[in-house]
Amino acid sequence: MPVDQNASLRITAFEWVPRFARGFVRDLRPRWACEEIGLRYATRLISATERPDWYFEAQPWGQVPVLEDNGLTLFESGAILLHLGERDARLLPTDREGRASVLCWLFAAFNSVEPVFMEIGNVEIFSRDEPWAALRRPGLLAEAGQRLDRLEAALGDRDWLAGNFSIADIAMVTVLREVGDTGLLERRPALAAYLQRGIARPAFAAALRAQLADFQSEPTAA
């Protein structure tokens, strides 16, 4: 199992989050990548409610994950996935066309698909009591459906976005998990099957278990 507190590579994650967020915090992405290639990593846990001042030097907004790798520090899960992918061709092919395809889909997951689902989460969870939230939701669901239609058409009959499984699929599968109970995936069986293929991978299961194991029952002060 790649989790090893003596490893030189270290992922910063939260020690506690509310129950609805457990299993969805973005350190899951680099954990999954490490599990896929058997790359050992240590964890450093910080408070999500009282983030330490020193952490903002590594991550300007205090978010997770941050990756430390032999003196190199990276933030943003997409940049971290790219860094890890460059360590193993199983995550990022070395040929010119294969690499380009993976990078396109990696950025598409975070820029063309995820933002609308983040906004749906906002109106359904964080701003659900605001009077505008109920009015905004139908338009967001319609926009999300259009995005998913184009994604499903682009995926076609392939198992994975860029041929073989890659960091692009780690990105997109974790984004599609955010769809939740909106019903959007049930109406798009090819995408639903794609999501199921992703979460059925043993490396995903191992990464999820590792993240959940790190959460304390109650938050602590910094």
Backbone as JSON, one array per atom type, in Angstrom:
{
  "sequence": "MPVDQNASLRITAFEWVPRFARGFVRDLRPRWACEEIGLRYATRLISATERPDWYFEAQPWGQVPVLEDNGLTLFESGAILLHLGERDARLLPTDREGRASVLCWLFAAFNSVEPVFMEIGNVEIFSRDEPWAALRRPGLLAEAGQRLDRLEAALGDRDWLAGNFSIADIAMVTVLREVGDTGLLERRPALAAYLQRGIARPAFAAALRAQLADFQSEPTAA",
  "N": [[0.85, -1.19, 0.0], [0.65, 2.2, -0.93], [0.65, 4.29, 1.07], [2.89, 5.62, 3.25], [4.53, 6.79, 5.89], [7.17, 7.38, 5.93], [7.91, 8.03, 3.41], [9.38, 9.97, 0.76], [7.81, 11.59, -0.79], [5.07, 13.7, -0.19], [1.72, 14.29, 0.69], [-0.48, 16.86, 1.45], [-3.39, 16.99, 3.38], [-6.78, 17.3, 4.66], [-7.6, 16.92, 8.11], [-10.15, 16.62, 8.99], [-13.43, 16.82, 7.72], [-16.82, 17.87, 6.96], [-19.38, 15.31, 6.98], [-20.7, 15.01, 4.49], [-18.8, 15.72, 2.68], [-16.78, 13.88, 2.79], [-14.63, 11.64, 1.22], [-14.67, 13.04, -1.1], [-12.9, 15.11, -1.13], [-10.19, 16.86, -2.64], [-7.6, 15.82, -2.42], [-7.91, 13.2, -2.9], [-7.41, 12.73, -5.56], [-4.48, 12.89, -6.19], [-3.77, 10.83, -4.42], [-5.03, 8.62, -5.59], [-3.67, 8.51, -8.04], [-1.1, 7.85, -7.13], [-1.62, 5.32, -6.04], [-2.25, 3.89, -8.35], [0.22, 3.53, -9.61], [1.79, 2.46, -7.7], [3.28, 4.17, -6.08], [4.83, 5.27, -3.25], [3.61, 7.35, -0.63], [3.62, 9.91, 1.87], [1.51, 11.45, 4.37], [0.39, 14.69, 5.37], [-1.54, 16.14, 7.71], [-3.86, 18.78, 8.07], [-5.82, 21.3, 9.76], [-9.12, 21.88, 8.65], [-10.8, 23.84, 9.43], [-9.42, 25.74, 10.92], [-7.04, 26.79, 9.42], [-3.54, 26.59, 9.34], [-1.35, 29.43, 9.54], [1.13, 29.24, 8.24], [0.64, 27.54, 6.15], [-0.46, 28.88, 4.02], [1.62, 29.88, 2.62], [2.4, 27.89, 0.95], [0.05, 27.22, -0.34], [-1.93, 29.5, -1.66], [-4.69, 29.9, -1.13], [-5.28, 28.22, 0.89], [-6.19, 25.67, 0.34], [-6.53, 22.09, -0.22], [-5.17, 19.52, -2.33], [-1.66, 19.8, -1.34], [1.43, 19.01, -2.75], [4.53, 17.65, -1.89], [7.67, 16.93, -3.12], [10.66, 15.76, -2.88], [11.86, 18.33, -2.34], [10.47, 19.89, -4.13], [7.52, 21.77, -4.43], [4.1, 21.63, -5.03], [0.87, 22.94, -5.83], [-2.71, 22.73, -6.46], [-4.75, 20.34, -7.82], [-4.77, 19.45, -10.49], [-2.27, 20.25, -11.54], [-0.68, 18.74, -9.89], [-1.45, 16.13, -10.6], [-0.46, 16.11, -13.22], [2.29, 16.33, -12.69], [2.74, 13.9, -11.31], [1.97, 12.13, -13.29], [4.01, 12.43, -15.12], [5.94, 10.89, -14.06], [5.43, 8.28, -14.67], [4.57, 6.29, -17.35], [2.23, 4.9, -17.38], [0.31, 6.56, -16.46], [0.55, 8.87, -17.95], [1.09, 9.05, -21.24], [4.1, 8.85, -23.2], [4.42, 9.38, -25.89], [3.94, 11.82, -28.46], [1.32, 12.43, -29.53], [-0.36, 10.91, -27.85], [0.2, 12.01, -25.32], [-0.65, 14.66, -25.74], [-3.41, 14.3, -26.11], [-4.22, 13.3, -23.59], [-3.59, 15.52, -21.95], [-5.33, 17.46, -22.97], [-7.83, 16.39, -22.19], [-7.47, 16.3, -19.46], [-7.41, 19.03, -18.74], [-9.92, 19.69, -19.69], [-11.65, 18.36, -17.95], [-11.43, 19.88, -15.6], [-11.98, 22.47, -16.41], [-14.08, 22.6, -18.31], [-16.08, 20.92, -17.43], [-16.21, 20.48, -14.57], [-16.76, 23.11, -13.28], [-19.55, 23.76, -13.53], [-20.76, 21.79, -12.02], [-19.74, 22.31, -9.53], [-21.06, 24.67, -9.03], [-23.68, 23.75, -8.95], [-23.5, 22.22, -6.63], [-23.15, 24.33, -4.89], [-25.67, 25.68, -4.95], [-27.29, 23.66, -4.01], [-26.31, 22.89, -1.55], [-24.54, 24.74, -0.03], [-25.75, 27.24, -0.41], [-28.42, 26.78, -0.24], [-30.56, 27.84, 1.22], [-30.88, 30.35, 0.33], [-32.91, 32.73, -1.39], [-32.54, 32.9, -4.17], [-31.44, 30.51, -4.96], [-33.13, 28.3, -5.62], [-34.23, 29.25, -7.96], [-32.06, 29.38, -9.63], [-31.21, 26.75, -9.97], [-32.62, 25.06, -12.0], [-31.64, 26.09, -14.48], [-28.92, 25.62, -14.2], [-28.85, 22.81, -14.11], [-29.74, 22.23, -16.68], [-27.66, 23.32, -18.2], [-25.55, 21.73, -17.27], [-26.41, 19.24, -18.21], [-26.15, 19.59, -20.97], [-23.38, 19.84, -21.18], [-22.62, 17.28, -20.35], [-23.79, 15.74, -22.34], [-22.19, 16.37, -24.57], [-19.77, 15.39, -23.65], [-20.33, 12.66, -23.41], [-20.79, 12.03, -26.08], [-18.26, 12.51, -27.12], [-16.73, 10.62, -25.76], [-17.72, 8.25, -26.8], [-17.52, 4.85, -27.78], [-15.35, 4.14, -26.3], [-13.37, 2.89, -23.56], [-11.87, 4.57, -21.97], [-10.89, 8.04, -21.78], [-8.66, 8.91, -23.35], [-7.72, 6.75, -24.76], [-5.82, 4.53, -23.31], [-6.18, 4.09, -19.74], [-5.62, 6.99, -17.74], [-4.2, 10.0, -16.22], [-6.1, 11.82, -17.01], [-8.49, 10.45, -16.79], [-8.59, 9.99, -14.05], [-9.02, 12.6, -13.25], [-11.5, 13.22, -14.59], [-13.3, 11.22, -13.71], [-13.4, 11.72, -10.94], [-14.56, 14.21, -11.04], [-17.08, 13.59, -12.18], [-18.18, 12.12, -10.15], [-19.16, 14.08, -8.56], [-21.61, 14.69, -9.51], [-23.69, 13.52, -8.15], [-26.98, 13.01, -6.83], [-28.48, 14.11, -8.88], [-29.66, 12.99, -11.07], [-28.67, 13.21, -13.59], [-26.69, 11.53, -14.69], [-27.97, 9.07, -14.85], [-29.53, 9.3, -17.06], [-27.73, 9.14, -19.04], [-26.31, 6.62, -20.08], [-23.8, 5.69, -21.05], [-21.91, 7.38, -19.89], [-22.47, 6.9, -17.23], [-21.64, 4.24, -17.07], [-18.95, 4.6, -17.63], [-18.13, 6.07, -15.36], [-18.57, 4.09, -13.42], [-16.67, 2.17, -14.22], [-14.37, 3.54, -13.56], [-14.48, 3.93, -10.71], [-14.48, 1.34, -9.95], [-11.91, 0.47, -10.08], [-9.17, -1.03, -8.42], [-7.2, 0.68, -7.39], [-8.51, 3.12, -7.04], [-10.31, 2.43, -5.01], [-8.51, 1.88, -2.94], [-7.32, 4.39, -2.58], [-9.52, 5.89, -1.75], [-10.19, 4.59, 0.66], [-7.9, 5.23, 2.12], [-8.08, 8.02, 2.31], [-10.49, 8.33, 3.78], [-9.75, 7.07, 6.12], [-8.1, 8.88, 7.33], [-9.64, 10.89, 8.42], [-10.74, 12.57, 11.28], [-13.14, 12.28, 13.94], [-14.07, 14.67, 14.95], [-13.46, 18.18, 14.4], [-10.29, 19.81, 14.94], [-8.46, 22.44, 16.57], [-6.01, 24.62, 15.05]],
  "CA": [[0.0, 0.0, 0.0], [1.55, 3.35, -1.04], [0.76, 5.19, 2.21], [4.1, 5.3, 4.02], [4.91, 8.06, 6.49], [8.59, 7.6, 5.71], [8.13, 8.31, 1.99], [9.87, 11.32, 0.47], [6.7, 12.33, -1.39], [4.09, 13.94, 0.87], [0.47, 14.95, 0.31], [-1.19, 17.53, 2.53], [-4.83, 16.77, 3.32], [-7.49, 17.75, 5.85], [-7.8, 15.91, 9.14], [-11.58, 16.51, 9.24], [-14.37, 17.58, 6.9], [-18.18, 17.39, 7.22], [-19.61, 13.98, 6.43], [-21.1, 15.02, 3.08], [-17.61, 15.96, 1.85], [-15.8, 12.8, 2.94], [-14.5, 10.88, -0.01], [-14.73, 13.94, -2.25], [-11.86, 16.14, -1.04], [-9.38, 16.68, -3.85], [-6.4, 15.01, -2.24], [-8.2, 11.87, -3.43], [-6.84, 12.61, -6.91], [-3.1, 12.4, -6.16], [-3.73, 9.52, -3.75], [-5.42, 7.63, -6.6], [-2.56, 8.38, -8.98], [-0.03, 7.1, -6.46], [-2.04, 3.93, -5.92], [-2.2, 3.26, -9.67], [1.59, 3.18, -10.02], [2.52, 1.93, -6.55], [4.21, 5.19, -5.6], [4.6, 5.5, -1.84], [3.47, 8.74, -0.22], [3.27, 10.23, 3.25], [0.47, 12.47, 4.47], [0.46, 15.72, 6.41], [-2.93, 16.55, 7.91], [-4.05, 20.09, 8.66], [-7.2, 21.62, 10.11], [-9.91, 22.53, 7.61], [-11.54, 24.95, 10.03], [-8.43, 26.72, 11.37], [-5.85, 26.45, 8.65], [-2.37, 27.29, 9.9], [-0.87, 30.56, 8.73], [2.26, 28.86, 7.4], [0.21, 26.76, 5.0], [-0.78, 29.77, 2.92], [2.82, 30.1, 1.83], [2.44, 26.83, -0.05], [-1.22, 27.22, -1.08], [-2.44, 30.84, -1.35], [-6.07, 29.89, -0.67], [-5.42, 27.27, 1.99], [-6.89, 24.47, -0.09], [-5.75, 20.87, -0.39], [-3.9, 19.06, -1.77], [-0.33, 20.27, -1.71], [2.35, 17.88, -2.9], [5.96, 17.92, -1.72], [8.39, 15.83, -3.75], [12.11, 16.0, -2.91], [12.17, 19.75, -2.39], [9.55, 20.57, -5.05], [6.19, 21.91, -3.86], [3.07, 21.94, -6.01], [-0.53, 22.98, -5.42], [-3.72, 22.49, -7.49], [-4.74, 18.9, -8.1], [-4.42, 19.2, -11.88], [-0.82, 20.36, -11.67], [-0.1, 17.59, -9.18], [-1.65, 14.95, -11.45], [0.5, 16.19, -14.32], [3.61, 16.0, -12.14], [2.81, 12.46, -11.04], [1.89, 11.43, -14.56], [5.3, 12.47, -15.78], [6.8, 9.89, -13.44], [5.09, 6.91, -15.08], [3.81, 6.29, -18.6], [0.9, 4.32, -17.17], [-0.6, 7.67, -16.18], [0.7, 9.9, -18.98], [1.93, 8.47, -22.29], [5.26, 9.65, -23.6], [4.36, 9.76, -27.29], [3.45, 13.19, -28.64], [-0.12, 12.48, -29.7], [-1.0, 10.4, -26.65], [0.35, 13.01, -24.26], [-1.51, 15.81, -26.04], [-4.79, 13.93, -25.86], [-4.43, 13.23, -22.14], [-3.56, 16.86, -21.39], [-6.58, 18.12, -23.33], [-8.92, 15.89, -21.36], [-7.19, 16.7, -18.08], [-7.88, 20.4, -18.57], [-11.36, 19.73, -19.93], [-12.34, 17.94, -16.73], [-11.43, 20.94, -14.6], [-12.42, 23.76, -16.93], [-15.3, 22.52, -19.1], [-17.1, 20.09, -16.8], [-16.34, 20.65, -13.12], [-17.33, 24.34, -12.72], [-21.01, 23.77, -13.42], [-21.15, 20.93, -10.9], [-19.42, 23.04, -8.31], [-22.14, 25.64, -8.81], [-24.85, 22.98, -8.5], [-23.26, 21.95, -5.21], [-23.36, 25.57, -4.14], [-27.09, 25.98, -4.78], [-27.97, 22.57, -3.31], [-25.77, 22.67, -0.22], [-24.04, 25.89, 0.7], [-26.64, 28.4, -0.54], [-29.76, 26.25, -0.48], [-31.58, 28.63, 1.89], [-30.99, 31.65, -0.32], [-34.09, 32.72, -2.28], [-32.18, 32.78, -5.58], [-30.89, 29.2, -5.26], [-34.13, 27.47, -6.3], [-34.42, 29.78, -9.3], [-30.86, 29.12, -10.42], [-30.96, 25.33, -10.15], [-33.02, 24.47, -13.29], [-30.73, 26.51, -15.53], [-27.65, 24.91, -14.01], [-29.02, 21.41, -14.51], [-29.81, 22.2, -18.14], [-26.3, 23.54, -18.7], [-24.77, 20.53, -16.96], [-26.83, 18.2, -19.13], [-25.54, 19.85, -22.28], [-21.96, 19.49, -21.06], [-22.5, 15.83, -20.29], [-24.12, 15.2, -23.67], [-21.01, 16.5, -25.42], [-18.77, 14.48, -23.11], [-20.72, 11.3, -23.77], [-20.56, 11.88, -27.52], [-16.82, 12.46, -27.35], [-16.24, 9.34, -25.24], [-18.1, 7.2, -27.75], [-17.51, 3.49, -27.24], [-14.07, 3.87, -25.65], [-13.41, 2.7, -22.11], [-11.21, 5.7, -21.31], [-10.96, 9.24, -22.6], [-7.54, 9.11, -24.27], [-7.19, 5.42, -25.1], [-5.59, 3.82, -22.06], [-6.45, 4.82, -18.5], [-4.6, 8.02, -17.54], [-4.56, 11.05, -15.26], [-7.32, 12.46, -17.48], [-9.62, 9.71, -16.24], [-8.64, 10.31, -12.62], [-9.66, 13.91, -13.15], [-12.9, 13.23, -15.02], [-14.11, 10.36, -12.84], [-13.64, 12.41, -9.68], [-15.53, 15.27, -11.33], [-18.41, 13.0, -12.39], [-18.72, 11.71, -8.84], [-19.81, 15.25, -7.96], [-22.96, 14.83, -10.07], [-24.59, 13.18, -7.05], [-28.3, 12.45, -7.12], [-29.2, 15.01, -9.79], [-30.31, 12.21, -12.12], [-28.08, 13.51, -14.89], [-25.96, 10.38, -15.23], [-28.89, 7.97, -15.14], [-30.05, 9.51, -18.42], [-26.6, 9.04, -19.97], [-25.76, 5.33, -19.63], [-22.38, 5.51, -21.38], [-21.15, 8.09, -18.87], [-22.66, 6.17, -15.97], [-20.76, 3.07, -17.13], [-17.58, 5.11, -17.52], [-17.9, 6.36, -13.95], [-18.47, 2.83, -12.69], [-15.37, 1.57, -14.52], [-13.34, 4.25, -12.81], [-14.52, 3.7, -9.27], [-14.26, -0.09, -9.72], [-10.48, 0.17, -10.11], [-8.65, -1.24, -7.06], [-6.43, 1.85, -6.93], [-9.47, 4.1, -6.54], [-10.8, 1.96, -3.72], [-7.44, 2.04, -1.96], [-7.18, 5.82, -2.31], [-10.69, 6.31, -0.98], [-10.02, 4.07, 2.02], [-6.84, 5.99, 2.79], [-8.59, 9.34, 2.66], [-11.48, 8.21, 4.85], [-9.08, 6.66, 7.35], [-7.42, 10.03, 7.93], [-10.57, 11.85, 8.99], [-11.11, 12.45, 12.68], [-14.59, 12.43, 14.15], [-14.34, 16.06, 15.25], [-12.37, 19.06, 14.0], [-9.41, 20.31, 15.99], [-7.89, 23.76, 16.28], [-4.65, 24.58, 14.5]],
  "C": [[0.89, 1.24, 0.0], [1.63, 4.28, 0.16], [1.91, 4.73, 3.1], [4.63, 6.61, 4.58], [6.4, 8.34, 6.4], [8.92, 7.94, 4.25], [8.6, 9.75, 1.8], [8.8, 12.2, -0.17], [5.6, 12.48, -0.35], [2.91, 14.73, 0.33], [-0.16, 15.58, 1.54], [-2.69, 17.39, 2.32], [-5.46, 17.3, 4.6], [-7.66, 16.6, 6.84], [-9.28, 15.7, 9.46], [-12.31, 17.34, 8.19], [-15.77, 17.11, 7.27], [-18.45, 16.09, 6.48], [-19.97, 14.0, 4.94], [-19.91, 15.19, 2.15], [-16.61, 14.81, 1.9], [-15.81, 11.89, 1.72], [-14.5, 11.72, -1.26], [-13.67, 15.03, -2.2], [-10.78, 15.83, -2.07], [-8.03, 16.02, -3.64], [-6.64, 13.58, -2.68], [-7.53, 11.67, -4.79], [-5.37, 12.18, -6.9], [-2.96, 11.08, -5.42], [-4.02, 8.41, -4.77], [-4.27, 7.43, -7.59], [-1.42, 7.57, -8.38], [-0.37, 5.62, -6.34], [-1.94, 3.21, -7.26], [-0.8, 2.79, -10.03], [2.43, 2.67, -8.86], [3.55, 2.89, -6.0], [3.88, 5.51, -4.14], [4.5, 7.0, -1.54], [3.15, 8.83, 1.26], [2.14, 11.26, 3.23], [0.81, 13.45, 5.6], [-0.95, 16.27, 6.53], [-2.99, 17.9, 8.6], [-5.53, 20.3, 8.96], [-7.9, 22.3, 8.93], [-10.64, 23.75, 8.14], [-10.63, 26.07, 10.52], [-7.12, 26.43, 10.67], [-4.66, 27.26, 9.13], [-1.83, 28.36, 8.95], [0.25, 30.14, 7.78], [1.84, 28.13, 6.13], [-0.07, 27.64, 3.78], [0.45, 30.15, 2.1], [2.94, 29.07, 0.72], [1.19, 26.83, -0.93], [-1.92, 28.55, -0.75], [-3.85, 30.89, -0.8], [-6.32, 28.88, 0.44], [-6.12, 26.0, 1.62], [-5.95, 23.26, -0.07], [-6.12, 20.27, -1.75], [-2.74, 20.0, -2.09], [0.56, 19.04, -1.77], [3.78, 18.37, -2.71], [6.71, 16.69, -2.23], [9.87, 16.21, -3.87], [12.46, 17.47, -3.14], [11.3, 20.56, -3.34], [8.17, 20.59, -4.42], [5.21, 22.33, -4.94], [1.72, 22.04, -5.32], [-1.4, 22.93, -6.67], [-3.62, 21.03, -7.96], [-4.4, 18.58, -9.55], [-2.93, 19.25, -12.11], [-0.14, 19.17, -11.0], [-0.27, 16.32, -10.0], [-0.67, 14.95, -12.63], [1.9, 15.82, -13.85], [3.75, 14.51, -11.9], [2.75, 11.66, -12.33], [3.22, 11.39, -15.28], [6.29, 11.46, -15.2], [6.55, 8.49, -13.96], [4.18, 6.97, -16.3], [2.45, 5.63, -18.47], [-0.13, 5.4, -16.88], [-0.57, 8.74, -17.25], [1.62, 9.35, -20.06], [3.04, 9.42, -22.71], [5.23, 10.04, -25.07], [3.61, 11.08, -27.44], [1.94, 13.26, -28.71], [-0.86, 11.99, -28.46], [-0.95, 11.39, -25.51], [-0.59, 14.19, -24.49], [-2.97, 15.5, -25.75], [-5.1, 13.89, -24.37], [-4.49, 14.64, -21.55], [-4.83, 17.63, -21.75], [-7.72, 17.7, -22.42], [-8.72, 16.23, -19.88], [-7.73, 18.11, -17.83], [-9.38, 20.5, -18.8], [-12.14, 19.35, -18.68], [-12.49, 19.09, -15.75], [-12.0, 22.26, -15.1], [-13.76, 23.73, -17.66], [-16.42, 21.74, -18.42], [-17.29, 20.43, -15.32], [-17.02, 21.93, -12.66], [-18.84, 24.33, -12.57], [-21.47, 22.88, -12.28], [-20.78, 21.53, -9.55], [-20.53, 24.04, -7.99], [-23.43, 24.93, -8.4], [-24.7, 22.63, -7.02], [-23.5, 23.18, -4.36], [-24.85, 25.82, -3.9], [-27.82, 24.89, -3.99], [-27.51, 22.4, -1.87], [-25.49, 23.99, 0.49], [-24.99, 27.09, 0.67], [-28.1, 27.98, -0.68], [-30.87, 27.08, 0.17], [-31.73, 30.03, 1.3], [-32.16, 31.64, -1.3], [-33.75, 32.53, -3.75], [-31.78, 31.36, -5.97], [-31.88, 28.33, -6.05], [-34.37, 27.94, -7.73], [-33.24, 29.45, -10.22], [-30.71, 27.66, -10.78], [-31.4, 24.78, -11.5], [-32.09, 24.85, -14.43], [-29.38, 25.82, -15.43], [-27.75, 23.47, -14.45], [-29.1, 21.28, -16.03], [-28.42, 22.38, -18.74], [-25.43, 22.31, -18.46], [-25.13, 19.39, -17.9], [-26.22, 18.37, -20.51], [-24.05, 19.5, -22.26], [-21.76, 17.98, -21.06], [-22.85, 15.16, -21.63], [-22.9, 15.24, -24.58], [-19.89, 15.56, -24.95], [-19.08, 13.05, -23.52], [-20.48, 11.05, -25.25], [-19.08, 11.74, -27.82], [-16.22, 11.14, -26.86], [-16.55, 8.2, -26.21], [-18.12, 5.83, -27.1], [-16.18, 3.13, -26.59], [-14.26, 3.65, -24.16], [-12.89, 3.94, -21.39], [-11.06, 6.86, -22.29], [-9.89, 9.31, -23.67], [-6.91, 7.77, -24.66], [-7.03, 4.58, -23.86], [-5.95, 4.71, -20.87], [-5.29, 5.79, -18.23], [-5.04, 9.0, -16.46], [-5.8, 11.8, -15.71], [-8.55, 11.77, -16.91], [-9.72, 9.89, -14.73], [-9.36, 11.63, -12.43], [-11.16, 13.82, -13.46], [-13.78, 12.36, -14.13], [-14.39, 11.06, -11.51], [-14.59, 13.58, -9.87], [-16.93, 14.69, -11.46], [-19.01, 12.48, -11.1], [-19.46, 12.85, -8.16], [-21.24, 15.44, -8.48], [-24.02, 14.47, -9.03], [-25.92, 12.62, -7.52], [-29.13, 13.39, -7.99], [-29.98, 14.26, -10.85], [-29.7, 12.38, -13.48], [-27.36, 12.31, -15.5], [-26.88, 9.22, -15.58], [-29.45, 8.09, -16.56], [-28.96, 9.42, -19.48], [-25.82, 7.77, -19.62], [-24.29, 5.14, -19.95], [-21.5, 6.22, -20.35], [-21.28, 7.4, -17.52], [-21.75, 4.94, -15.94], [-19.29, 3.48, -17.02], [-17.23, 5.41, -16.06], [-17.73, 5.07, -13.16], [-17.16, 2.11, -12.97], [-14.27, 2.23, -13.71], [-13.33, 3.89, -11.33], [-14.37, 2.22, -8.93], [-12.78, -0.45, -9.71], [-9.97, 0.0, -8.67], [-7.88, -0.03, -6.53], [-7.35, 2.94, -6.42], [-9.95, 3.7, -5.16], [-9.76, 2.15, -2.62], [-7.25, 3.51, -1.59], [-8.33, 6.34, -1.46], [-10.58, 5.84, 0.46], [-8.98, 4.89, 2.78], [-7.32, 7.37, 3.19], [-9.55, 9.25, 3.84], [-10.83, 7.85, 6.18], [-8.41, 7.83, 8.06], [-8.35, 10.98, 8.65], [-10.84, 11.54, 10.46], [-12.61, 12.68, 12.81], [-14.98, 13.88, 14.41], [-13.18, 16.93, 14.81], [-11.54, 19.48, 15.2], [-8.87, 21.66, 15.6], [-6.48, 23.6, 15.76], [-3.64, 24.63, 15.61]]
}
